[in-house]
Amino acid sequence: MSKYEPLWKYLKENKKESYKLSYEEIKRILGFDIDHSFLTYKKELKPYGYEVSKISMKEKTVMFSKI
């Protein structure tokens, strides 16, 4: 099981077309801050029907879109 599994399940269970989550919201879901490994793990998201469409370091947000 991936350390990002709780986030992937959150996205899938809420079934929105897209999400814009702040780093803080992601931390609340996961229980830890995202780090550079997120860039590697984000490919695990596709089987859940989503992809990372944008990461904003300035705004500290991640956009997820349904595929």
Long-range contacts (C-beta under 8 A, 24 or more apart in sequence): 2-41, 2-44, 3-30, 3-32, 3-37, 3-41, 4-30, 4-38, 4-41, 4-42, 4-44, 4-45, 6-30, 6-31, 8-44, 8-45, 8-48, 8-50, 9-48, 11-45, 11-48, 11-50, 11-64, 12-48, 12-49, 12-50, 16-66, 17-65, 17-66, 18-53, 18-63, 18-64, 18-65, 18-66, 19-50, 19-63, 19-64, 20-61, 20-62, 20-63, 20-64, 21-61, 21-62, 21-64, 22-59, 22-60, 22-61, 23-60, 23-61, 23-62, 24-60, 26-62, 34-62
